[in-house]
Amino acid sequence: MQDILERAKQIKLVIFDVDGVLTDGSIIIGDDGEEYKAFNSRDGHGMKLLQYTGVEIAIITGRTSKVVEHRMQSLGISHVYQGQRVKLPAFQELISQLQLKPEQCAYVGDDWVDLSIMTRVGLAIAVQDAAELVKKHAHWTTPSGGGKGAAREVCELIMEGQGTLQDQIERHF
């Protein structure tokens, strides 16, 4: 675990996939064609806390959905790349824009499409219910599954590695 915390210490940007990471992977489509997703409120709170410590958050997702746009706006996340069936170009554009090195980035994924980024970052994270191949390429696997608190666990891990977790906890007392 010490190696994971050392990796976390270097992170300036955490990138999350959406379906299967920030959600449980279910995609609900209404009769009107609208897409619905359920997000975990504790995940969102963790993402806000992590941003408060100065760590940037981004989203790179293969699907395009208005609900993702709305959720990310509510969390203050401006780096949102939707419709990225091939994710690596978005990652390269993002780190160039933010002037970061791959080793300063963490990526949280659940499926094969995430491997192109996971194999390049300083901290590759799989959610507990990720595809086995993804878990094999991860530095760390969350105790919880996608949409069930995994993003919160990632945020707390990064804050613990950077020594900011206790300050964030104390803000709530």
Backbone as JSON Lines, residues from 0, in Angstrom:
{"i":0,"aa":"M","n":[0.83,-1.21,0.0],"ca":[0.0,0.0,0.0],"c":[0.87,1.26,0.0]}
{"i":1,"aa":"Q","n":[2.06,1.19,0.59],"ca":[2.93,2.36,0.64],"c":[3.3,2.83,-0.76]}
{"i":2,"aa":"D","n":[3.53,1.88,-1.68],"ca":[3.84,2.23,-3.06],"c":[2.68,3.0,-3.7]}
{"i":3,"aa":"I","n":[1.45,2.59,-3.4],"ca":[0.26,3.26,-3.95],"c":[0.17,4.69,-3.39]}
{"i":4,"aa":"L","n":[0.42,4.85,-2.11],"ca":[0.37,6.19,-1.51],"c":[1.49,7.08,-2.06]}
{"i":5,"aa":"E","n":[2.64,6.51,-2.35],"ca":[3.73,7.28,-2.98],"c":[3.32,7.74,-4.37]}
{"i":6,"aa":"R","n":[2.67,6.86,-5.12],"ca":[2.16,7.25,-6.44],"c":[1.11,8.35,-6.3]}
{"i":7,"aa":"A","n":[0.23,8.2,-5.32],"ca":[-0.85,9.18,-5.09],"c":[-0.29,10.56,-4.77]}
{"i":8,"aa":"K","n":[0.83,10.59,-4.1],"ca":[1.46,11.85,-3.7],"c":[1.79,12.73,-4.91]}
{"i":9,"aa":"Q","n":[2.08,12.11,-6.05],"ca":[2.51,12.83,-7.25],"c":[1.34,13.33,-8.12]}
{"i":10,"aa":"I","n":[0.11,12.94,-7.79],"ca":[-1.03,13.17,-8.68],"c":[-1.53,14.61,-8.63]}
{"i":11,"aa":"K","n":[-1.66,15.2,-9.8],"ca":[-2.21,16.55,-9.95],"c":[-3.55,16.54,-10.71]}
{"i":12,"aa":"L","n":[-3.85,15.4,-11.35],"ca":[-5.07,15.25,-12.14],"c":[-5.6,13.83,-11.99]}
{"i":13,"aa":"V","n":[-6.89,13.71,-11.66],"ca":[-7.55,12.41,-11.63],"c":[-8.6,12.41,-12.74]}
{"i":14,"aa":"I","n":[-8.53,11.4,-13.59],"ca":[-9.46,11.26,-14.7],"c":[-10.37,10.06,-14.42]}
{"i":15,"aa":"F","n":[-11.66,10.29,-14.54],"ca":[-12.64,9.22,-14.33],"c":[-13.35,8.89,-15.63]}
{"i":16,"aa":"D","n":[-13.57,7.61,-15.87],"ca":[-14.55,7.15,-16.85],"c":[-15.91,7.37,-16.17]}
{"i":17,"aa":"V","n":[-17.0,7.24,-16.92],"ca":[-18.32,7.44,-16.32],"c":[-19.04,6.1,-16.14]}
{"i":18,"aa":"D","n":[-19.47,5.49,-17.23],"ca":[-20.27,4.26,-17.15],"c":[-19.44,3.12,-16.59]}
{"i":19,"aa":"G","n":[-19.86,2.6,-15.44],"ca":[-19.14,1.53,-14.79],"c":[-18.15,2.02,-13.75]}
{"i":20,"aa":"V","n":[-17.92,3.33,-13.68],"ca":[-17.01,3.92,-12.69],"c":[-17.78,4.9,-11.8]}
{"i":21,"aa":"L","n":[-18.33,5.94,-12.39],"ca":[-19.16,6.87,-11.63],"c":[-20.6,6.39,-11.54]}
{"i":22,"aa":"T","n":[-20.95,5.4,-12.34],"ca":[-22.25,4.73,-12.26],"c":[-22.0,3.23,-12.16]}
{"i":23,"aa":"D","n":[-23.06,2.48,-11.94],"ca":[-22.89,1.02,-11.88],"c":[-22.86,0.38,-13.27]}
{"i":24,"aa":"G","n":[-22.89,1.21,-14.3],"ca":[-22.83,0.72,-15.67],"c":[-24.19,0.6,-16.32]}
{"i":25,"aa":"S","n":[-25.25,0.74,-15.54],"ca":[-26.6,0.67,-16.1],"c":[-26.89,1.92,-16.92]}
{"i":26,"aa":"I","n":[-27.51,1.72,-18.05],"ca":[-27.95,2.84,-18.89],"c":[-29.45,2.69,-19.06]}
{"i":27,"aa":"I","n":[-30.19,3.65,-18.53],"ca":[-31.64,3.61,-18.59],"c":[-32.09,4.59,-19.65]}
{"i":28,"aa":"I","n":[-32.86,4.1,-20.6],"ca":[-33.36,4.95,-21.68],"c":[-34.88,4.97,-21.6]}
{"i":29,"aa":"G","n":[-35.42,6.18,-21.45],"ca":[-36.86,6.35,-21.34],"c":[-37.55,6.24,-22.69]}
{"i":30,"aa":"D","n":[-38.88,6.17,-22.65],"ca":[-39.68,6.09,-23.88],"c":[-39.41,7.27,-24.81]}
{"i":31,"aa":"D","n":[-39.01,8.41,-24.22],"ca":[-38.74,9.6,-25.01],"c":[-37.33,9.6,-25.59]}
{"i":32,"aa":"G","n":[-36.55,8.53,-25.32],"ca":[-35.19,8.45,-25.83],"c":[-34.15,9.1,-24.92]}
{"i":33,"aa":"E","n":[-34.6,9.74,-23.85],"ca":[-33.68,10.37,-22.89],"c":[-32.93,9.29,-22.12]}
{"i":34,"aa":"E","n":[-31.67,9.56,-21.86],"ca":[-30.82,8.64,-21.11],"c":[-30.74,9.09,-19.67]}
{"i":35,"aa":"Y","n":[-30.82,8.12,-18.76],"ca":[-30.76,8.4,-17.34],"c":[-29.64,7.57,-16.7]}
{"i":36,"aa":"K","n":[-28.98,8.17,-15.71],"ca":[-27.92,7.48,-14.98],"c":[-28.07,7.84,-13.51]}
{"i":37,"aa":"A","n":[-27.65,6.94,-12.64],"ca":[-27.66,7.2,-11.2],"c":[-26.22,7.4,-10.73]}
{"i":38,"aa":"F","n":[-25.99,8.52,-10.07],"ca":[-24.67,8.84,-9.52],"c":[-24.74,8.76,-7.99]}
{"i":39,"aa":"N","n":[-23.65,8.36,-7.37],"ca":[-23.56,8.26,-5.92],"c":[-23.19,9.64,-5.35]}
{"i":40,"aa":"S","n":[-23.99,10.12,-4.42],"ca":[-23.75,11.47,-3.88],"c":[-22.43,11.54,-3.11]}
{"i":41,"aa":"R","n":[-22.02,10.46,-2.44],"ca":[-20.74,10.48,-1.72],"c":[-19.57,10.55,-2.69]}
{"i":42,"aa":"D","n":[-19.71,9.93,-3.86],"ca":[-18.67,10.07,-4.88],"c":[-18.51,11.53,-5.26]}
{"i":43,"aa":"G","n":[-19.64,12.19,-5.49],"ca":[-19.61,13.61,-5.86],"c":[-18.98,14.47,-4.78]}
{"i":44,"aa":"H","n":[-19.31,14.19,-3.53],"ca":[-18.74,14.95,-2.43],"c":[-17.23,14.75,-2.36]}
{"i":45,"aa":"G","n":[-16.79,13.51,-2.55],"ca":[-15.36,13.23,-2.56],"c":[-14.65,13.98,-3.67]}
{"i":46,"aa":"M","n":[-15.27,14.06,-4.84],"ca":[-14.68,14.77,-5.97],"c":[-14.55,16.26,-5.66]}
{"i":47,"aa":"K","n":[-15.57,16.82,-5.01],"ca":[-15.51,18.23,-4.61],"c":[-14.38,18.46,-3.6]}
{"i":48,"aa":"L","n":[-14.26,17.56,-2.63],"ca":[-13.2,17.69,-1.62],"c":[-11.83,17.63,-2.26]}
{"i":49,"aa":"L","n":[-11.66,16.7,-3.19],"ca":[-10.37,16.55,-3.86],"c":[-10.02,17.82,-4.64]}
{"i":50,"aa":"Q","n":[-11.01,18.38,-5.33],"ca":[-10.77,19.63,-6.06],"c":[-10.38,20.75,-5.1]}
{"i":51,"aa":"Y","n":[-10.99,20.75,-3.93],"ca":[-10.7,21.77,-2.93],"c":[-9.23,21.75,-2.52]}
{"i":52,"aa":"T","n":[-8.61,20.57,-2.59],"ca":[-7.19,20.43,-2.22],"c":[-6.26,20.86,-3.35]}
{"i":53,"aa":"G","n":[-6.83,21.17,-4.53],"ca":[-6.02,21.63,-5.65],"c":[-5.79,20.59,-6.73]}
{"i":54,"aa":"V","n":[-6.31,19.4,-6.55],"ca":[-6.18,18.37,-7.58],"c":[-7.29,18.56,-8.62]}
{"i":55,"aa":"E","n":[-6.9,18.57,-9.88],"ca":[-7.86,18.71,-10.98],"c":[-8.58,17.39,-11.21]}
{"i":56,"aa":"I","n":[-9.82,17.48,-11.7],"ca":[-10.59,16.29,-12.06],"c":[-11.07,16.46,-13.48]}
{"i":57,"aa":"A","n":[-11.03,15.35,-14.22],"ca":[-11.51,15.33,-15.6],"c":[-12.33,14.06,-15.83]}
{"i":58,"aa":"I","n":[-13.12,14.12,-16.87],"ca":[-13.95,12.99,-17.3],"c":[-13.59,12.68,-18.75]}
{"i":59,"aa":"I","n":[-13.34,11.42,-19.03],"ca":[-13.2,10.97,-20.41],"c":[-14.1,9.75,-20.54]}
{"i":60,"aa":"T","n":[-15.15,9.88,-21.35],"ca":[-16.14,8.82,-21.48],"c":[-16.47,8.54,-22.94]}
{"i":61,"aa":"G","n":[-16.79,7.31,-23.22],"ca":[-17.09,6.91,-24.59],"c":[-18.46,7.34,-25.07]}
{"i":62,"aa":"R","n":[-19.4,7.49,-24.15],"ca":[-20.76,7.87,-24.51],"c":[-20.93,9.38,-24.39]}
{"i":63,"aa":"T","n":[-22.02,9.88,-24.97],"ca":[-22.38,11.29,-24.85],"c":[-23.76,11.35,-24.22]}
{"i":64,"aa":"S","n":[-23.87,12.14,-23.16],"ca":[-25.13,12.2,-22.42],"c":[-25.3,13.57,-21.78]}
{"i":65,"aa":"K","n":[-26.5,14.12,-21.89],"ca":[-26.78,15.41,-21.24],"c":[-26.68,15.3,-19.72]}
{"i":66,"aa":"V","n":[-27.06,14.14,-19.18],"ca":[-27.03,13.98,-17.74],"c":[-25.59,14.05,-17.21]}
{"i":67,"aa":"V","n":[-24.61,13.56,-17.96],"ca":[-23.21,13.67,-17.56],"c":[-22.8,15.14,-17.56]}
{"i":68,"aa":"E","n":[-23.19,15.85,-18.59],"ca":[-22.88,17.28,-18.66],"c":[-23.44,18.02,-17.44]}
{"i":69,"aa":"H","n":[-24.71,17.74,-17.1],"ca":[-25.33,18.4,-15.95],"c":[-24.65,18.02,-14.64]}
{"i":70,"aa":"R","n":[-24.34,16.74,-14.46],"ca":[-23.72,16.29,-13.22],"c":[-22.33,16.91,-13.04]}
{"i":71,"aa":"M","n":[-21.56,16.96,-14.11],"ca":[-20.21,17.52,-14.0],"c":[-20.26,19.02,-13.75]}
{"i":72,"aa":"Q","n":[-21.22,19.72,-14.35],"ca":[-21.38,21.15,-14.07],"c":[-21.69,21.36,-12.59]}
{"i":73,"aa":"S","n":[-22.55,20.5,-12.03],"ca":[-22.92,20.66,-10.62],"c":[-21.73,20.39,-9.69]}
{"i":74,"aa":"L","n":[-20.75,19.62,-10.16],"ca":[-19.56,19.34,-9.36],"c":[-18.4,20.3,-9.65]}
{"i":75,"aa":"G","n":[-18.62,21.22,-10.58],"ca":[-17.57,22.18,-10.93],"c":[-16.45,21.57,-11.76]}
{"i":76,"aa":"I","n":[-16.73,20.51,-12.48],"ca":[-15.73,19.85,-13.32],"c":[-15.87,20.36,-14.74]}
{"i":77,"aa":"S","n":[-14.83,21.03,-15.22],"ca":[-14.9,21.64,-16.54],"c":[-14.2,20.82,-17.63]}
{"i":78,"aa":"H","n":[-13.34,19.91,-17.24],"ca":[-12.62,19.08,-18.22],"c":[-13.46,17.83,-18.49]}
{"i":79,"aa":"V","n":[-14.36,17.93,-19.45],"ca":[-15.29,16.84,-19.75],"c":[-15.17,16.49,-21.23]}
{"i":80,"aa":"Y","n":[-14.75,15.27,-21.49],"ca":[-14.6,14.76,-22.86],"c":[-15.6,13.62,-23.04]}
{"i":81,"aa":"Q","n":[-16.67,13.87,-23.77],"ca":[-17.67,12.86,-24.05],"c":[-17.55,12.37,-25.49]}
{"i":82,"aa":"G","n":[-18.12,11.2,-25.76],"ca":[-18.09,10.65,-27.11],"c":[-16.71,10.2,-27.55]}
{"i":83,"aa":"Q","n":[-15.88,9.82,-26.6],"ca":[-14.49,9.44,-26.89],"c":[-14.37,7.92,-26.97]}
{"i":84,"aa":"R","n":[-14.81,7.35,-28.07],"ca":[-14.73,5.88,-28.23],"c":[-13.27,5.42,-28.15]}
{"i":85,"aa":"V","n":[-12.37,6.24,-28.68],"ca":[-10.93,6.03,-28.51],"c":[-10.48,7.15,-27.57]}
{"i":86,"aa":"K","n":[-10.03,6.78,-26.38],"ca":[-9.82,7.77,-25.32],"c":[-8.44,8.43,-25.29]}
{"i":87,"aa":"L","n":[-7.45,7.77,-25.85],"ca":[-6.07,8.28,-25.75],"c":[-5.89,9.69,-26.31]}
{"i":88,"aa":"P","n":[-6.46,10.04,-27.47],"ca":[-6.28,11.42,-27.96],"c":[-6.81,12.48,-26.98]}
{"i":89,"aa":"A","n":[-7.93,12.2,-26.33],"ca":[-8.46,13.16,-25.34],"c":[-7.5,13.31,-24.17]}
{"i":90,"aa":"F","n":[-6.93,12.19,-23.72],"ca":[-5.95,12.23,-22.64],"c":[-4.74,13.06,-23.03]}
{"i":91,"aa":"Q","n":[-4.23,12.84,-24.23],"ca":[-3.05,13.58,-24.69],"c":[-3.34,15.07,-24.8]}
{"i":92,"aa":"E","n":[-4.52,15.42,-25.31],"ca":[-4.92,16.83,-25.4],"c":[-5.03,17.45,-24.01]}
{"i":93,"aa":"L","n":[-5.63,16.71,-23.08],"ca":[-5.84,17.21,-21.72],"c":[-4.52,17.47,-21.0]}
{"i":94,"aa":"I","n":[-3.6,16.52,-21.04],"ca":[-2.34,16.74,-20.31],"c":[-1.48,17.82,-20.98]}
{"i":95,"aa":"S","n":[-1.63,17.96,-22.28],"ca":[-0.92,19.04,-22.97],"c":[-1.48,20.39,-22.53]}
{"i":96,"aa":"Q","n":[-2.8,20.48,-22.49],"ca":[-3.48,21.71,-22.08],"c":[-3.11,22.09,-20.65]}
{"i":97,"aa":"L","n":[-3.05,21.1,-19.75],"ca":[-2.75,21.37,-18.34],"c":[-1.25,21.35,-18.03]}
{"i":98,"aa":"Q","n":[-0.45,21.06,-19.06],"ca":[1.0,21.01,-18.94],"c":[1.44,20.02,-17.85]}
{"i":99,"aa":"L","n":[0.9,18.81,-17.95],"ca":[1.22,17.75,-17.0],"c":[1.9,16.59,-17.71]}
{"i":100,"aa":"K","n":[2.63,15.82,-16.93],"ca":[3.24,14.59,-17.43],"c":[2.3,13.43,-17.09]}
{"i":101,"aa":"P","n":[2.33,12.36,-17.87],"ca":[1.45,11.22,-17.58],"c":[1.58,10.71,-16.15]}
{"i":102,"aa":"E","n":[2.79,10.73,-15.59],"ca":[2.98,10.2,-14.23],"c":[2.35,11.08,-13.15]}
{"i":103,"aa":"Q","n":[1.91,12.29,-13.52],"ca":[1.21,13.16,-12.58],"c":[-0.3,12.94,-12.63]}
{"i":104,"aa":"C","n":[-0.72,11.94,-13.38],"ca":[-2.14,11.67,-13.59],"c":[-2.54,10.31,-13.02]}
{"i":105,"aa":"A","n":[-3.77,10.25,-12.54],"ca":[-4.4,8.99,-12.16],"c":[-5.58,8.79,-13.09]}
{"i":106,"aa":"Y","n":[-5.87,7.55,-13.41],"ca":[-7.03,7.24,-14.26],"c":[-7.81,6.12,-13.6]}
{"i":107,"aa":"V","n":[-9.13,6.27,-13.57],"ca":[-10.01,5.27,-12.98],"c":[-10.9,4.69,-14.08]}
{"i":108,"aa":"G","n":[-10.75,3.39,-14.3],"ca":[-11.5,2.74,-15.37],"c":[-12.08,1.41,-14.96]}
{"i":109,"aa":"D","n":[-12.85,0.83,-15.89],"ca":[-13.49,-0.45,-15.61],"c":[-13.47,-1.43,-16.78]}
{"i":110,"aa":"D","n":[-13.13,-0.96,-17.99],"ca":[-13.23,-1.85,-19.14],"c":[-12.05,-1.65,-20.09]}
{"i":111,"aa":"W","n":[-11.96,-2.52,-21.06],"ca":[-10.8,-2.56,-21.95],"c":[-10.5,-1.22,-22.61]}
{"i":112,"aa":"V","n":[-11.53,-0.45,-22.94],"ca":[-11.34,0.83,-23.62],"c":[-10.52,1.8,-22.77]}
{"i":113,"aa":"D","n":[-10.44,1.54,-21.48],"ca":[-9.69,2.41,-20.56],"c":[-8.2,2.08,-20.51]}
{"i":114,"aa":"L","n":[-7.81,0.93,-21.03],"ca":[-6.43,0.47,-20.91],"c":[-5.41,1.36,-21.61]}
{"i":115,"aa":"S","n":[-5.8,2.0,-22.7],"ca":[-4.84,2.84,-23.43],"c":[-4.33,3.99,-22.56]}
{"i":116,"aa":"I","n":[-5.16,4.46,-21.65],"ca":[-4.73,5.52,-20.73],"c":[-4.13,4.9,-19.47]}
{"i":117,"aa":"M","n":[-4.76,3.87,-18.95],"ca":[-4.3,3.26,-17.7],"c":[-2.84,2.8,-17.77]}
{"i":118,"aa":"T","n":[-2.42,2.35,-18.93],"ca":[-1.05,1.85,-19.07],"c":[-0.02,2.98,-19.2]}
{"i":119,"aa":"R","n":[-0.48,4.22,-19.2],"ca":[0.43,5.36,-19.37],"c":[0.53,6.27,-18.16]}
{"i":120,"aa":"V","n":[-0.41,6.16,-17.22],"ca":[-0.46,7.11,-16.1],"c":[0.36,6.64,-14.9]}
{"i":121,"aa":"G","n":[0.59,7.58,-14.0],"ca":[1.34,7.28,-12.78],"c":[0.57,6.42,-11.79]}
{"i":122,"aa":"L","n":[-0.76,6.51,-11.81],"ca":[-1.58,5.71,-10.9],"c":[-2.82,5.23,-11.66]}
{"i":123,"aa":"A","n":[-2.8,3.95,-12.03],"ca":[-3.93,3.33,-12.73],"c":[-4.81,2.62,-11.71]}
{"i":124,"aa":"I","n":[-6.1,2.95,-11.73],"ca":[-7.03,2.41,-10.73],"c":[-8.19,1.73,-11.45]}
{"i":125,"aa":"A","n":[-8.52,0.54,-10.99],"ca":[-9.7,-0.19,-11.47],"c":[-10.73,-0.21,-10.35]}
{"i":126,"aa":"V","n":[-12.01,-0.1,-10.72],"ca":[-13.06,-0.29,-9.72],"c":[-13.18,-1.79,-9.44]}
{"i":127,"aa":"Q","n":[-13.72,-2.12,-8.29],"ca":[-13.78,-3.51,-7.83],"c":[-14.44,-4.45,-8.83]}
{"i":128,"aa":"D","n":[-15.46,-3.99,-9.52],"ca":[-16.18,-4.85,-10.47],"c":[-15.74,-4.63,-11.91]}
{"i":129,"aa":"A","n":[-14.52,-4.17,-12.11],"ca":[-13.96,-3.96,-13.45],"c":[-13.69,-5.31,-14.12]}
{"i":130,"aa":"A","n":[-13.5,-5.25,-15.43],"ca":[-13.09,-6.44,-16.18],"c":[-11.76,-6.93,-15.63]}
{"i":131,"aa":"E","n":[-11.56,-8.23,-15.6],"ca":[-10.35,-8.82,-15.02],"c":[-9.07,-8.29,-15.68]}
{"i":132,"aa":"L","n":[-9.09,-8.11,-17.0],"ca":[-7.91,-7.59,-17.69],"c":[-7.54,-6.19,-17.19]}
{"i":133,"aa":"V","n":[-8.55,-5.4,-16.91],"ca":[-8.33,-4.04,-16.4],"c":[-7.7,-4.11,-15.0]}
{"i":134,"aa":"K","n":[-8.21,-4.99,-14.17],"ca":[-7.65,-5.15,-12.82],"c":[-6.18,-5.58,-12.88]}
{"i":135,"aa":"K","n":[-5.84,-6.4,-13.86],"ca":[-4.45,-6.86,-14.0],"c":[-3.5,-5.71,-14.33]}
{"i":136,"aa":"H","n":[-4.0,-4.67,-14.98],"ca":[-3.18,-3.53,-15.37],"c":[-3.27,-2.36,-14.38]}
{"i":137,"aa":"A","n":[-4.03,-2.54,-13.31],"ca":[-4.21,-1.47,-12.33],"c":[-3.14,-1.55,-11.24]}
{"i":138,"aa":"H","n":[-2.72,-0.4,-10.77],"ca":[-1.85,-0.35,-9.6],"c":[-2.66,-0.64,-8.33]}
{"i":139,"aa":"W","n":[-3.94,-0.23,-8.35],"ca":[-4.81,-0.39,-7.18],"c":[-6.23,-0.65,-7.67]}
{"i":140,"aa":"T","n":[-6.96,-1.46,-6.92],"ca":[-8.37,-1.73,-7.19],"c":[-9.17,-1.26,-5.99]}
{"i":141,"aa":"T","n":[-10.23,-0.51,-6.24],"ca":[-11.06,0.02,-5.17],"c":[-11.8,-1.11,-4.45]}
{"i":142,"aa":"P","n":[-12.08,-0.95,-3.17],"ca":[-12.88,-1.95,-2.46],"c":[-14.33,-2.01,-2.96]}
{"i":143,"aa":"S","n":[-14.84,-0.88,-3.46],"ca":[-16.24,-0.82,-3.91],"c":[-16.32,-0.83,-5.43]}
{"i":144,"aa":"G","n":[-17.5,-1.16,-5.92],"ca":[-17.74,-1.19,-7.35],"c":[-18.1,0.18,-7.9]}
{"i":145,"aa":"G","n":[-18.17,0.25,-9.22],"ca":[-18.54,1.49,-9.89],"c":[-19.93,1.95,-9.48]}
{"i":146,"aa":"G","n":[-20.04,3.25,-9.19],"ca":[-21.31,3.84,-8.78],"c":[-21.7,3.52,-7.35]}
{"i":147,"aa":"K","n":[-20.83,2.83,-6.64],"ca":[-21.14,2.4,-5.27],"c":[-20.09,2.89,-4.28]}
{"i":148,"aa":"G","n":[-19.5,4.04,-4.55],"ca":[-18.53,4.61,-3.63],"c":[-17.08,4.51,-4.08]}
{"i":149,"aa":"A","n":[-16.83,3.91,-5.24],"ca":[-15.44,3.74,-5.71],"c":[-14.75,5.08,-5.94]}
{"i":150,"aa":"A","n":[-15.45,6.04,-6.51],"ca":[-14.83,7.35,-6.77],"c":[-14.47,8.04,-5.46]}
{"i":151,"aa":"R","n":[-15.29,7.91,-4.44],"ca":[-14.99,8.5,-3.13],"c":[-13.72,7.86,-2.57]}
{"i":152,"aa":"E","n":[-13.59,6.53,-2.71],"ca":[-12.41,5.83,-2.24],"c":[-11.15,6.32,-2.96]}
{"i":153,"aa":"V","n":[-11.27,6.57,-4.24],"ca":[-10.14,7.1,-5.01],"c":[-9.74,8.47,-4.48]}
{"i":154,"aa":"C","n":[-10.72,9.34,-4.29],"ca":[-10.44,10.69,-3.81],"c":[-9.78,10.66,-2.44]}
{"i":155,"aa":"E","n":[-10.28,9.81,-1.55],"ca":[-9.69,9.71,-0.22],"c":[-8.27,9.15,-0.28]}
{"i":156,"aa":"L","n":[-8.03,8.2,-1.18],"ca":[-6.68,7.64,-1.35],"c":[-5.7,8.73,-1.79]}
{"i":157,"aa":"I","n":[-6.11,9.53,-2.76],"ca":[-5.23,10.61,-3.25],"c":[-4.96,11.6,-2.12]}
{"i":158,"aa":"M","n":[-6.01,11.99,-1.4],"ca":[-5.82,12.95,-0.3],"c":[-4.94,12.36,0.8]}
{"i":159,"aa":"E","n":[-5.1,11.06,1.09],"ca":[-4.25,10.43,2.09],"c":[-2.79,10.47,1.65]}
{"i":160,"aa":"G","n":[-2.54,10.13,0.4],"ca":[-1.18,10.14,-0.13],"c":[-0.55,11.53,-0.12]}
{"i":161,"aa":"Q","n":[-1.39,12.54,-0.28],"ca":[-0.88,13.92,-0.33],"c":[-0.93,14.63,1.01]}
{"i":162,"aa":"G","n":[-1.4,13.92,2.03],"ca":[-1.43,14.51,3.37],"c":[-2.52,15.54,3.57]}
{"i":163,"aa":"T","n":[-3.57,15.52,2.75],"ca":[-4.65,16.51,2.88],"c":[-5.95,15.92,3.42]}
{"i":164,"aa":"L","n":[-6.0,14.61,3.61],"ca":[-7.24,13.96,4.04],"c":[-7.68,14.44,5.41]}
{"i":165,"aa":"Q","n":[-6.78,14.48,6.37],"ca":[-7.16,14.87,7.73],"c":[-7.7,16.3,7.77]}
{"i":166,"aa":"D","n":[-7.1,17.2,7.0],"ca":[-7.6,18.58,6.93],"c":[-9.03,18.61,6.41]}
{"i":167,"aa":"Q","n":[-9.31,17.79,5.4],"ca":[-10.66,17.76,4.85],"c":[-11.67,17.18,5.85]}
{"i":168,"aa":"I","n":[-11.23,16.18,6.58],"ca":[-12.11,15.6,7.62],"c":[-12.41,16.64,8.69]}
{"i":169,"aa":"E","n":[-11.37,17.33,9.13],"ca":[-11.53,18.33,10.21],"c":[-12.42,19.49,9.81]}
{"i":170,"aa":"R","n":[-12.5,19.79,8.53],"ca":[-13.39,20.87,8.06],"c":[-14.85,20.57,8.37]}
{"i":171,"aa":"H","n":[-15.17,19.31,8.64],"ca":[-16.57,18.91,8.84],"c":[-16.94,18.77,10.32]}
{"i":172,"aa":"F","n":[-16.04,19.17,11.2],"ca":[-16.34,19.11,12.64],"c":[-16.53,20.49,13.2]}
